[in-house]
Every structure is written in C-alpha cells, then in structure tokens.
Amino acid sequence: MKIAPSLLAADFTCLRTEVEKAEAGGADLLHLDVMDGHFVPNITFGPIVVKAVRKLTQLKLDVHLMIKQPARYLEDFAADGADSITVHAEVCPDLPGIIGQIRTQQVCVGVSLNPDTPVDVLKPVLEQLDLVLVMSVNPGFGGQTFIPSCLEKIRQVRQWIDQAGLKTEIEIDGGIWPQTASEAKQAGVDILVAGSAIFGSGDVAENIRALRNS
C-alpha cells in the first residue's frame, strides 16, 4: 500500500518542513490538488507550486487537475516537475485524446471519477492508464466525510484490471483515515491519498504509519 500525503492539508507557511516531514515519515509520493474555481468551487495553486515542491523532494509528484480545461496546462505541469497527471473524466469528453496528450509529456497518465460518475466510462480506456483515481468525497475541499458507495467502484475497477492483467494502479482520495483506509484496501486500492489524517494534527510519521498499518 502506497501512501500519498495531500499537500492541500499541509501548512503552507512552512511548506519545506511539511514536505520533509512527509518524506522522512515514509510517504511514497506527494499528492497535489490543483483547483480552478470552475470545475470545483475552491481555488488552490498552479504550476509554480509544483515547481517549488519539485525542488524540495525526490518523491514522485502526483498532480491531480480538478480544472475545466486541463489540456491547456499539461505542458506547464509536466515541465515544472509532475511525475503523473490525473484529469477528470467529467471534463474530458474525448478521454483517448487527452490521455494521448498527457502521454506526450512523458509522465504517467491518470483519470479520476467523481462520486456520481459511472465507473463504466473508464472501461474503454483502462488499458491506456497508469492510474485510476476514485474520489470518495465530492471534490473541492478537504476534511469531508468518506462516501462508502465508492468502494463498489473500486471493486469493479480492480476486477477489470486483474482480469486484463494490467499494471494500472487504483488510488482513492477523500475522507481517508485508518478505518476507511482499511476498507479501501480490502476493496482493492493501491494508493491512499490523505490530507487531514496526515497533516491535521500529531506527528506526520506516526500518522503515515497508522494509515499503513490499518
């Protein structure tokens, strides 16, 4: 099980320290949520923050684009240090096309689904993906409550991946704490994204360990 601390929950007044704590505490990668105020109601940060974080760590940077026009910014995020770029199916009517565009940037390709989006939209493109991100909250803000119905989506995607012998990883994001982490793992998740559970309080390393041991 890989642990991906979400920097959205980190203290940006001491971002270097937060990144260093996550890396020293055993994080496998870092998750960066990019929001544009259109696809989701919140606004976070853009390529400049990805570029800054890239200078602070050797961990892979997992960039999640919760934005309406992701194709416009793929080159910028890749150039500034993203190792993987995930876009939302809801804003990409031509999924094969956007997947191909991401692939030209020499980064890993991910597609994310909101809680209300049918999982079937993934099946035609699953073999082209490195990552499937299942949202277990409605995207836009941290600290929300886990939506249990997402687990059935994960089970379905896990079945498709295993049946086809793919190496595609399944990631989950939203409301992840030790209890929900255990449920997600049992459903077939490979990567846990957690923000408040890691950066909210207490020791970062201990919080990462608690998620991994759950």
Biotite code that builds the C-alpha atoms (Angstrom):
import biotite.structure as struc

atoms = struc.array([
    struc.Atom([0.000, 0.000, 0.000], chain_id="A", res_id=1, res_name="MET", atom_name="CA", element="C"),
    struc.Atom([1.374, 3.372, -1.030], chain_id="A", res_id=2, res_name="LYS", atom_name="CA", element="C"),
    struc.Atom([0.697, 6.490, 0.997], chain_id="A", res_id=3, res_name="ILE", atom_name="CA", element="C"),
    struc.Atom([0.354, 9.842, -0.791], chain_id="A", res_id=4, res_name="ALA", atom_name="CA", element="C"),
    struc.Atom([0.084, 12.787, 1.613], chain_id="A", res_id=5, res_name="PRO", atom_name="CA", element="C"),
    struc.Atom([-2.078, 15.547, 0.158], chain_id="A", res_id=6, res_name="SER", atom_name="CA", element="C"),
    struc.Atom([-0.259, 18.852, 0.383], chain_id="A", res_id=7, res_name="LEU", atom_name="CA", element="C"),
    struc.Atom([-3.595, 20.662, 0.326], chain_id="A", res_id=8, res_name="LEU", atom_name="CA", element="C"),
    struc.Atom([-3.765, 19.942, 4.071], chain_id="A", res_id=9, res_name="ALA", atom_name="CA", element="C"),
    struc.Atom([-0.171, 20.983, 4.790], chain_id="A", res_id=10, res_name="ALA", atom_name="CA", element="C"),
    struc.Atom([0.852, 24.229, 6.460], chain_id="A", res_id=11, res_name="ASP", atom_name="CA", element="C"),
    struc.Atom([1.953, 26.412, 3.548], chain_id="A", res_id=12, res_name="PHE", atom_name="CA", element="C"),
    struc.Atom([3.754, 28.826, 5.861], chain_id="A", res_id=13, res_name="THR", atom_name="CA", element="C"),
    struc.Atom([6.379, 26.121, 6.304], chain_id="A", res_id=14, res_name="CYS", atom_name="CA", element="C"),
    struc.Atom([5.927, 24.016, 3.171], chain_id="A", res_id=15, res_name="LEU", atom_name="CA", element="C"),
    struc.Atom([9.549, 22.861, 3.053], chain_id="A", res_id=16, res_name="ARG", atom_name="CA", element="C"),
    struc.Atom([9.262, 21.456, 6.577], chain_id="A", res_id=17, res_name="THR", atom_name="CA", element="C"),
    struc.Atom([5.957, 19.746, 5.799], chain_id="A", res_id=18, res_name="GLU", atom_name="CA", element="C"),
    struc.Atom([7.393, 18.110, 2.681], chain_id="A", res_id=19, res_name="VAL", atom_name="CA", element="C"),
    struc.Atom([10.487, 16.992, 4.576], chain_id="A", res_id=20, res_name="GLU", atom_name="CA", element="C"),
    struc.Atom([8.355, 15.516, 7.362], chain_id="A", res_id=21, res_name="LYS", atom_name="CA", element="C"),
    struc.Atom([6.282, 13.563, 4.853], chain_id="A", res_id=22, res_name="ALA", atom_name="CA", element="C"),
    struc.Atom([9.335, 12.218, 3.053], chain_id="A", res_id=23, res_name="GLU", atom_name="CA", element="C"),
    struc.Atom([11.153, 11.301, 6.271], chain_id="A", res_id=24, res_name="ALA", atom_name="CA", element="C"),
    struc.Atom([7.950, 9.764, 7.632], chain_id="A", res_id=25, res_name="GLY", atom_name="CA", element="C"),
    struc.Atom([7.715, 7.216, 4.846], chain_id="A", res_id=26, res_name="GLY", atom_name="CA", element="C"),
    struc.Atom([5.484, 8.793, 2.213], chain_id="A", res_id=27, res_name="ALA", atom_name="CA", element="C"),
    struc.Atom([5.703, 7.043, -1.147], chain_id="A", res_id=28, res_name="ASP", atom_name="CA", element="C"),
    struc.Atom([4.657, 10.060, -3.230], chain_id="A", res_id=29, res_name="LEU", atom_name="CA", element="C"),
    struc.Atom([3.081, 13.508, -2.767], chain_id="A", res_id=30, res_name="LEU", atom_name="CA", element="C"),
    struc.Atom([-0.381, 14.430, -3.993], chain_id="A", res_id=31, res_name="HIS", atom_name="CA", element="C"),
    struc.Atom([-1.026, 17.956, -5.266], chain_id="A", res_id=32, res_name="LEU", atom_name="CA", element="C"),
    struc.Atom([-4.628, 19.057, -5.817], chain_id="A", res_id=33, res_name="ASP", atom_name="CA", element="C"),
    struc.Atom([-4.990, 21.775, -8.440], chain_id="A", res_id=34, res_name="VAL", atom_name="CA", element="C"),
    struc.Atom([-8.391, 23.524, -8.364], chain_id="A", res_id=35, res_name="MET", atom_name="CA", element="C"),
    struc.Atom([-9.556, 26.331, -10.643], chain_id="A", res_id=36, res_name="ASP", atom_name="CA", element="C"),
    struc.Atom([-12.721, 27.692, -9.027], chain_id="A", res_id=37, res_name="GLY", atom_name="CA", element="C"),
    struc.Atom([-14.781, 26.468, -12.017], chain_id="A", res_id=38, res_name="HIS", atom_name="CA", element="C"),
    struc.Atom([-14.824, 22.670, -12.067], chain_id="A", res_id=39, res_name="PHE", atom_name="CA", element="C"),
    struc.Atom([-14.816, 22.840, -8.275], chain_id="A", res_id=40, res_name="VAL", atom_name="CA", element="C"),
    struc.Atom([-15.716, 25.872, -6.123], chain_id="A", res_id=41, res_name="PRO", atom_name="CA", element="C"),
    struc.Atom([-12.297, 26.138, -4.476], chain_id="A", res_id=42, res_name="ASN", atom_name="CA", element="C"),
    struc.Atom([-9.050, 27.626, -5.832], chain_id="A", res_id=43, res_name="ILE", atom_name="CA", element="C"),
    struc.Atom([-5.699, 26.210, -4.770], chain_id="A", res_id=44, res_name="THR", atom_name="CA", element="C"),
    struc.Atom([-2.462, 26.598, -6.756], chain_id="A", res_id=45, res_name="PHE", atom_name="CA", element="C"),
    struc.Atom([-0.882, 26.165, -10.163], chain_id="A", res_id=46, res_name="GLY", atom_name="CA", element="C"),
    struc.Atom([2.360, 25.014, -11.786], chain_id="A", res_id=47, res_name="PRO", atom_name="CA", element="C"),
    struc.Atom([4.514, 27.420, -9.762], chain_id="A", res_id=48, res_name="ILE", atom_name="CA", element="C"),
    struc.Atom([3.816, 25.481, -6.552], chain_id="A", res_id=49, res_name="VAL", atom_name="CA", element="C"),
    struc.Atom([4.528, 22.169, -8.274], chain_id="A", res_id=50, res_name="VAL", atom_name="CA", element="C"),
    struc.Atom([7.835, 23.654, -9.424], chain_id="A", res_id=51, res_name="LYS", atom_name="CA", element="C"),
    struc.Atom([8.669, 24.763, -5.876], chain_id="A", res_id=52, res_name="ALA", atom_name="CA", element="C"),
    struc.Atom([7.814, 21.365, -4.363], chain_id="A", res_id=53, res_name="VAL", atom_name="CA", element="C"),
    struc.Atom([9.885, 19.635, -7.061], chain_id="A", res_id=54, res_name="ARG", atom_name="CA", element="C"),
    struc.Atom([12.958, 21.421, -5.657], chain_id="A", res_id=55, res_name="LYS", atom_name="CA", element="C"),
    struc.Atom([12.242, 20.158, -2.158], chain_id="A", res_id=56, res_name="LEU", atom_name="CA", element="C"),
    struc.Atom([11.957, 16.398, -2.657], chain_id="A", res_id=57, res_name="THR", atom_name="CA", element="C"),
    struc.Atom([12.870, 13.365, -4.710], chain_id="A", res_id=58, res_name="GLN", atom_name="CA", element="C"),
    struc.Atom([9.433, 11.839, -4.125], chain_id="A", res_id=59, res_name="LEU", atom_name="CA", element="C"),
    struc.Atom([7.189, 11.466, -7.139], chain_id="A", res_id=60, res_name="LYS", atom_name="CA", element="C"),
    struc.Atom([4.670, 14.283, -7.559], chain_id="A", res_id=61, res_name="LEU", atom_name="CA", element="C"),
    struc.Atom([1.131, 13.104, -8.249], chain_id="A", res_id=62, res_name="ASP", atom_name="CA", element="C"),
    struc.Atom([-0.683, 16.102, -9.763], chain_id="A", res_id=63, res_name="VAL", atom_name="CA", element="C"),
    struc.Atom([-4.491, 15.961, -9.711], chain_id="A", res_id=64, res_name="HIS", atom_name="CA", element="C"),
    struc.Atom([-6.092, 18.506, -12.051], chain_id="A", res_id=65, res_name="LEU", atom_name="CA", element="C"),
    struc.Atom([-9.552, 19.434, -10.833], chain_id="A", res_id=66, res_name="MET", atom_name="CA", element="C"),
    struc.Atom([-9.890, 22.025, -13.574], chain_id="A", res_id=67, res_name="ILE", atom_name="CA", element="C"),
    struc.Atom([-12.173, 22.596, -16.561], chain_id="A", res_id=68, res_name="LYS", atom_name="CA", element="C"),
    struc.Atom([-9.602, 22.846, -19.351], chain_id="A", res_id=69, res_name="GLN", atom_name="CA", element="C"),
    struc.Atom([-6.748, 20.529, -18.381], chain_id="A", res_id=70, res_name="PRO", atom_name="CA", element="C"),
    struc.Atom([-5.312, 20.276, -21.902], chain_id="A", res_id=71, res_name="ALA", atom_name="CA", element="C"),
    struc.Atom([-4.222, 23.924, -21.742], chain_id="A", res_id=72, res_name="ARG", atom_name="CA", element="C"),
    struc.Atom([-1.886, 23.263, -18.816], chain_id="A", res_id=73, res_name="TYR", atom_name="CA", element="C"),
    struc.Atom([-0.449, 19.790, -19.343], chain_id="A", res_id=74, res_name="LEU", atom_name="CA", element="C"),
    struc.Atom([2.853, 21.038, -20.729], chain_id="A", res_id=75, res_name="GLU", atom_name="CA", element="C"),
    struc.Atom([3.327, 23.512, -17.858], chain_id="A", res_id=76, res_name="ASP", atom_name="CA", element="C"),
    struc.Atom([2.724, 20.961, -15.120], chain_id="A", res_id=77, res_name="PHE", atom_name="CA", element="C"),
    struc.Atom([4.962, 18.387, -16.770], chain_id="A", res_id=78, res_name="ALA", atom_name="CA", element="C"),
    struc.Atom([7.751, 20.913, -17.281], chain_id="A", res_id=79, res_name="ALA", atom_name="CA", element="C"),
    struc.Atom([7.535, 22.025, -13.662], chain_id="A", res_id=80, res_name="ASP", atom_name="CA", element="C"),
    struc.Atom([8.010, 18.555, -12.220], chain_id="A", res_id=81, res_name="GLY", atom_name="CA", element="C"),
    struc.Atom([4.849, 16.463, -12.268], chain_id="A", res_id=82, res_name="ALA", atom_name="CA", element="C"),
    struc.Atom([5.558, 12.735, -12.458], chain_id="A", res_id=83, res_name="ASP", atom_name="CA", element="C"),
    struc.Atom([1.916, 11.875, -13.069], chain_id="A", res_id=84, res_name="SER", atom_name="CA", element="C"),
    struc.Atom([-1.020, 13.979, -14.220], chain_id="A", res_id=85, res_name="ILE", atom_name="CA", element="C"),
    struc.Atom([-4.614, 12.985, -13.490], chain_id="A", res_id=86, res_name="THR", atom_name="CA", element="C"),
    struc.Atom([-7.578, 14.612, -15.215], chain_id="A", res_id=87, res_name="VAL", atom_name="CA", element="C"),
    struc.Atom([-11.294, 14.266, -14.545], chain_id="A", res_id=88, res_name="HIS", atom_name="CA", element="C"),
    struc.Atom([-13.464, 12.243, -16.889], chain_id="A", res_id=89, res_name="ALA", atom_name="CA", element="C"),
    struc.Atom([-16.275, 14.728, -16.307], chain_id="A", res_id=90, res_name="GLU", atom_name="CA", element="C"),
    struc.Atom([-14.457, 17.498, -18.225], chain_id="A", res_id=91, res_name="VAL", atom_name="CA", element="C"),
    struc.Atom([-12.859, 15.307, -20.913], chain_id="A", res_id=92, res_name="CYS", atom_name="CA", element="C"),
    struc.Atom([-15.429, 14.164, -23.492], chain_id="A", res_id=93, res_name="PRO", atom_name="CA", element="C"),
    struc.Atom([-12.553, 12.818, -25.596], chain_id="A", res_id=94, res_name="ASP", atom_name="CA", element="C"),
    struc.Atom([-10.765, 10.696, -22.998], chain_id="A", res_id=95, res_name="LEU", atom_name="CA", element="C"),
    struc.Atom([-8.500, 8.883, -25.505], chain_id="A", res_id=96, res_name="PRO", atom_name="CA", element="C"),
    struc.Atom([-7.444, 12.252, -26.875], chain_id="A", res_id=97, res_name="GLY", atom_name="CA", element="C"),
    struc.Atom([-6.479, 13.806, -23.530], chain_id="A", res_id=98, res_name="ILE", atom_name="CA", element="C"),
    struc.Atom([-4.759, 10.584, -22.475], chain_id="A", res_id=99, res_name="ILE", atom_name="CA", element="C"),
    struc.Atom([-2.634, 10.773, -25.608], chain_id="A", res_id=100, res_name="GLY", atom_name="CA", element="C"),
    struc.Atom([-1.781, 14.413, -24.895], chain_id="A", res_id=101, res_name="GLN", atom_name="CA", element="C"),
    struc.Atom([-0.635, 13.595, -21.368], chain_id="A", res_id=102, res_name="ILE", atom_name="CA", element="C"),
    struc.Atom([1.439, 10.692, -22.666], chain_id="A", res_id=103, res_name="ARG", atom_name="CA", element="C"),
    struc.Atom([3.359, 13.025, -24.986], chain_id="A", res_id=104, res_name="THR", atom_name="CA", element="C"),
    struc.Atom([4.598, 14.862, -21.889], chain_id="A", res_id=105, res_name="GLN", atom_name="CA", element="C"),
    struc.Atom([6.469, 11.735, -20.739], chain_id="A", res_id=106, res_name="GLN", atom_name="CA", element="C"),
    struc.Atom([4.540, 11.466, -17.466], chain_id="A", res_id=107, res_name="VAL", atom_name="CA", element="C"),
    struc.Atom([2.193, 8.841, -16.061], chain_id="A", res_id=108, res_name="CYS", atom_name="CA", element="C"),
    struc.Atom([-1.473, 9.173, -17.003], chain_id="A", res_id=109, res_name="VAL", atom_name="CA", element="C"),
    struc.Atom([-4.421, 9.129, -14.625], chain_id="A", res_id=110, res_name="GLY", atom_name="CA", element="C"),
    struc.Atom([-8.179, 9.602, -14.910], chain_id="A", res_id=111, res_name="VAL", atom_name="CA", element="C"),
    struc.Atom([-10.369, 10.499, -11.947], chain_id="A", res_id=112, res_name="SER", atom_name="CA", element="C"),
    struc.Atom([-14.067, 9.942, -11.277], chain_id="A", res_id=113, res_name="LEU", atom_name="CA", element="C"),
    struc.Atom([-16.365, 11.973, -9.054], chain_id="A", res_id=114, res_name="ASN", atom_name="CA", element="C"),
    struc.Atom([-18.667, 10.021, -6.704], chain_id="A", res_id=115, res_name="PRO", atom_name="CA", element="C"),
    struc.Atom([-21.662, 10.383, -9.045], chain_id="A", res_id=116, res_name="ASP", atom_name="CA", element="C"),
    struc.Atom([-19.830, 9.451, -12.247], chain_id="A", res_id=117, res_name="THR", atom_name="CA", element="C"),
    struc.Atom([-20.475, 5.896, -13.531], chain_id="A", res_id=118, res_name="PRO", atom_name="CA", element="C"),
    struc.Atom([-17.405, 3.712, -13.498], chain_id="A", res_id=119, res_name="VAL", atom_name="CA", element="C"),
    struc.Atom([-18.204, 2.384, -16.973], chain_id="A", res_id=120, res_name="ASP", atom_name="CA", element="C"),
    struc.Atom([-16.659, 5.465, -18.599], chain_id="A", res_id=121, res_name="VAL", atom_name="CA", element="C"),
    struc.Atom([-13.254, 4.035, -17.676], chain_id="A", res_id=122, res_name="LEU", atom_name="CA", element="C"),
    struc.Atom([-13.576, 0.638, -19.295], chain_id="A", res_id=123, res_name="LYS", atom_name="CA", element="C"),
    struc.Atom([-12.786, 1.699, -22.920], chain_id="A", res_id=124, res_name="PRO", atom_name="CA", element="C"),
    struc.Atom([-9.566, 3.470, -21.853], chain_id="A", res_id=125, res_name="VAL", atom_name="CA", element="C"),
    struc.Atom([-8.402, 1.398, -18.895], chain_id="A", res_id=126, res_name="LEU", atom_name="CA", element="C"),
    struc.Atom([-5.554, -0.248, -20.800], chain_id="A", res_id=127, res_name="GLU", atom_name="CA", element="C"),
    struc.Atom([-4.146, 3.208, -21.595], chain_id="A", res_id=128, res_name="GLN", atom_name="CA", element="C"),
    struc.Atom([-3.992, 4.340, -17.967], chain_id="A", res_id=129, res_name="LEU", atom_name="CA", element="C"),
    struc.Atom([-1.297, 4.148, -15.321], chain_id="A", res_id=130, res_name="ASP", atom_name="CA", element="C"),
    struc.Atom([-3.682, 5.332, -12.626], chain_id="A", res_id=131, res_name="LEU", atom_name="CA", element="C"),
    struc.Atom([-7.391, 5.413, -11.793], chain_id="A", res_id=132, res_name="VAL", atom_name="CA", element="C"),
    struc.Atom([-8.333, 7.899, -9.075], chain_id="A", res_id=133, res_name="LEU", atom_name="CA", element="C"),
    struc.Atom([-11.673, 7.263, -7.395], chain_id="A", res_id=134, res_name="VAL", atom_name="CA", element="C"),
    struc.Atom([-12.964, 10.257, -5.446], chain_id="A", res_id=135, res_name="MET", atom_name="CA", element="C"),
    struc.Atom([-14.538, 9.205, -2.172], chain_id="A", res_id=136, res_name="SER", atom_name="CA", element="C"),
    struc.Atom([-15.795, 12.730, -1.452], chain_id="A", res_id=137, res_name="VAL", atom_name="CA", element="C"),
    struc.Atom([-17.184, 15.423, -3.709], chain_id="A", res_id=138, res_name="ASN", atom_name="CA", element="C"),
    struc.Atom([-14.079, 17.288, -4.871], chain_id="A", res_id=139, res_name="PRO", atom_name="CA", element="C"),
    struc.Atom([-13.274, 20.829, -3.863], chain_id="A", res_id=140, res_name="GLY", atom_name="CA", element="C"),
    struc.Atom([-12.480, 20.892, -0.157], chain_id="A", res_id=141, res_name="PHE", atom_name="CA", element="C"),
    struc.Atom([-10.548, 18.814, 2.363], chain_id="A", res_id=142, res_name="GLY", atom_name="CA", element="C"),
    struc.Atom([-11.914, 17.348, 5.557], chain_id="A", res_id=143, res_name="GLY", atom_name="CA", element="C"),
    struc.Atom([-15.080, 15.818, 4.080], chain_id="A", res_id=144, res_name="GLN", atom_name="CA", element="C"),
    struc.Atom([-16.775, 12.577, 5.113], chain_id="A", res_id=145, res_name="THR", atom_name="CA", element="C"),
    struc.Atom([-15.989, 9.379, 3.233], chain_id="A", res_id=146, res_name="PHE", atom_name="CA", element="C"),
    struc.Atom([-18.682, 8.180, 0.786], chain_id="A", res_id=147, res_name="ILE", atom_name="CA", element="C"),
    struc.Atom([-18.942, 4.362, 1.174], chain_id="A", res_id=148, res_name="PRO", atom_name="CA", element="C"),
    struc.Atom([-20.539, 3.770, -2.238], chain_id="A", res_id=149, res_name="SER", atom_name="CA", element="C"),
    struc.Atom([-17.179, 4.487, -3.862], chain_id="A", res_id=150, res_name="CYS", atom_name="CA", element="C"),
    struc.Atom([-15.957, 1.108, -2.650], chain_id="A", res_id=151, res_name="LEU", atom_name="CA", element="C"),
    struc.Atom([-18.126, -0.705, -5.186], chain_id="A", res_id=152, res_name="GLU", atom_name="CA", element="C"),
    struc.Atom([-16.497, 1.309, -7.973], chain_id="A", res_id=153, res_name="LYS", atom_name="CA", element="C"),
    struc.Atom([-13.095, 0.270, -6.700], chain_id="A", res_id=154, res_name="ILE", atom_name="CA", element="C"),
    struc.Atom([-14.090, -3.392, -6.643], chain_id="A", res_id=155, res_name="ARG", atom_name="CA", element="C"),
    struc.Atom([-15.299, -3.161, -10.232], chain_id="A", res_id=156, res_name="GLN", atom_name="CA", element="C"),
    struc.Atom([-12.145, -1.433, -11.489], chain_id="A", res_id=157, res_name="VAL", atom_name="CA", element="C"),
    struc.Atom([-9.995, -3.904, -9.548], chain_id="A", res_id=158, res_name="ARG", atom_name="CA", element="C"),
    struc.Atom([-11.795, -6.773, -11.265], chain_id="A", res_id=159, res_name="GLN", atom_name="CA", element="C"),
    struc.Atom([-11.251, -5.275, -14.720], chain_id="A", res_id=160, res_name="TRP", atom_name="CA", element="C"),
    struc.Atom([-7.571, -4.628, -14.030], chain_id="A", res_id=161, res_name="ILE", atom_name="CA", element="C"),
    struc.Atom([-6.939, -8.128, -12.699], chain_id="A", res_id=162, res_name="ASP", atom_name="CA", element="C"),
    struc.Atom([-8.868, -9.832, -15.486], chain_id="A", res_id=163, res_name="GLN", atom_name="CA", element="C"),
    struc.Atom([-6.880, -7.953, -18.137], chain_id="A", res_id=164, res_name="ALA", atom_name="CA", element="C"),
    struc.Atom([-3.553, -8.437, -16.351], chain_id="A", res_id=165, res_name="GLY", atom_name="CA", element="C"),
    struc.Atom([-2.903, -4.678, -16.270], chain_id="A", res_id=166, res_name="LEU", atom_name="CA", element="C"),
    struc.Atom([-0.475, -2.777, -14.075], chain_id="A", res_id=167, res_name="LYS", atom_name="CA", element="C"),
    struc.Atom([-2.851, 0.158, -13.647], chain_id="A", res_id=168, res_name="THR", atom_name="CA", element="C"),
    struc.Atom([-2.962, 1.346, -10.034], chain_id="A", res_id=169, res_name="GLU", atom_name="CA", element="C"),
    struc.Atom([-6.081, 2.411, -8.153], chain_id="A", res_id=170, res_name="ILE", atom_name="CA", element="C"),
    struc.Atom([-5.915, 5.497, -5.972], chain_id="A", res_id=171, res_name="GLU", atom_name="CA", element="C"),
    struc.Atom([-8.545, 6.805, -3.558], chain_id="A", res_id=172, res_name="ILE", atom_name="CA", element="C"),
    struc.Atom([-8.892, 10.371, -2.326], chain_id="A", res_id=173, res_name="ASP", atom_name="CA", element="C"),
    struc.Atom([-11.256, 11.809, 0.266], chain_id="A", res_id=174, res_name="GLY", atom_name="CA", element="C"),
    struc.Atom([-12.086, 11.081, 3.891], chain_id="A", res_id=175, res_name="GLY", atom_name="CA", element="C"),
    struc.Atom([-9.180, 8.674, 4.338], chain_id="A", res_id=176, res_name="ILE", atom_name="CA", element="C"),
    struc.Atom([-8.407, 7.780, 7.958], chain_id="A", res_id=177, res_name="TRP", atom_name="CA", element="C"),
    struc.Atom([-7.236, 4.428, 9.372], chain_id="A", res_id=178, res_name="PRO", atom_name="CA", element="C"),
    struc.Atom([-10.750, 2.922, 9.357], chain_id="A", res_id=179, res_name="GLN", atom_name="CA", element="C"),
    struc.Atom([-11.621, 3.966, 5.816], chain_id="A", res_id=180, res_name="THR", atom_name="CA", element="C"),
    struc.Atom([-8.100, 3.103, 4.677], chain_id="A", res_id=181, res_name="ALA", atom_name="CA", element="C"),
    struc.Atom([-8.710, -0.476, 5.753], chain_id="A", res_id=182, res_name="SER", atom_name="CA", element="C"),
    struc.Atom([-11.989, -0.604, 3.829], chain_id="A", res_id=183, res_name="GLU", atom_name="CA", element="C"),
    struc.Atom([-10.339, 0.854, 0.743], chain_id="A", res_id=184, res_name="ALA", atom_name="CA", element="C"),
    struc.Atom([-7.507, -1.655, 0.893], chain_id="A", res_id=185, res_name="LYS", atom_name="CA", element="C"),
    struc.Atom([-9.947, -4.552, 1.128], chain_id="A", res_id=186, res_name="GLN", atom_name="CA", element="C"),
    struc.Atom([-11.767, -3.204, -1.946], chain_id="A", res_id=187, res_name="ALA", atom_name="CA", element="C"),
    struc.Atom([-8.558, -3.221, -3.968], chain_id="A", res_id=188, res_name="GLY", atom_name="CA", element="C"),
    struc.Atom([-6.894, 0.188, -3.643], chain_id="A", res_id=189, res_name="VAL", atom_name="CA", element="C"),
    struc.Atom([-3.146, 0.568, -4.240], chain_id="A", res_id=190, res_name="ASP", atom_name="CA", element="C"),
    struc.Atom([-2.610, 4.210, -3.218], chain_id="A", res_id=191, res_name="ILE", atom_name="CA", element="C"),
    struc.Atom([-4.178, 6.127, -0.334], chain_id="A", res_id=192, res_name="LEU", atom_name="CA", element="C"),
    struc.Atom([-4.354, 9.914, -0.585], chain_id="A", res_id=193, res_name="VAL", atom_name="CA", element="C"),
    struc.Atom([-4.755, 11.511, 2.837], chain_id="A", res_id=194, res_name="ALA", atom_name="CA", element="C"),
    struc.Atom([-4.556, 15.114, 3.944], chain_id="A", res_id=195, res_name="GLY", atom_name="CA", element="C"),
    struc.Atom([-6.086, 15.829, 7.343], chain_id="A", res_id=196, res_name="SER", atom_name="CA", element="C"),
    struc.Atom([-5.191, 12.360, 8.630], chain_id="A", res_id=197, res_name="ALA", atom_name="CA", element="C"),
    struc.Atom([-1.502, 13.108, 7.999], chain_id="A", res_id=198, res_name="ILE", atom_name="CA", element="C"),
    struc.Atom([-1.048, 16.856, 8.396], chain_id="A", res_id=199, res_name="PHE", atom_name="CA", element="C"),
    struc.Atom([-4.041, 17.717, 10.594], chain_id="A", res_id=200, res_name="GLY", atom_name="CA", element="C"),
    struc.Atom([-2.521, 17.014, 13.991], chain_id="A", res_id=201, res_name="SER", atom_name="CA", element="C"),
    struc.Atom([0.107, 14.902, 15.718], chain_id="A", res_id=202, res_name="GLY", atom_name="CA", element="C"),
    struc.Atom([3.318, 13.510, 14.286], chain_id="A", res_id=203, res_name="ASP", atom_name="CA", element="C"),
    struc.Atom([3.370, 13.136, 10.493], chain_id="A", res_id=204, res_name="VAL", atom_name="CA", element="C"),
    struc.Atom([5.458, 9.949, 10.559], chain_id="A", res_id=205, res_name="ALA", atom_name="CA", element="C"),
    struc.Atom([3.173, 8.325, 13.122], chain_id="A", res_id=206, res_name="GLU", atom_name="CA", element="C"),
    struc.Atom([0.113, 9.314, 11.108], chain_id="A", res_id=207, res_name="ASN", atom_name="CA", element="C"),
    struc.Atom([1.562, 7.759, 7.958], chain_id="A", res_id=208, res_name="ILE", atom_name="CA", element="C"),
    struc.Atom([2.428, 4.630, 9.916], chain_id="A", res_id=209, res_name="ARG", atom_name="CA", element="C"),
    struc.Atom([-1.108, 4.408, 11.296], chain_id="A", res_id=210, res_name="ALA", atom_name="CA", element="C"),
    struc.Atom([-2.574, 4.517, 7.804], chain_id="A", res_id=211, res_name="LEU", atom_name="CA", element="C"),
    struc.Atom([-0.146, 1.905, 6.512], chain_id="A", res_id=212, res_name="ARG", atom_name="CA", element="C"),
    struc.Atom([-0.757, -0.416, 9.449], chain_id="A", res_id=213, res_name="ASN", atom_name="CA", element="C"),
    struc.Atom([-4.537, -0.103, 9.224], chain_id="A", res_id=214, res_name="SER", atom_name="CA", element="C"),
])
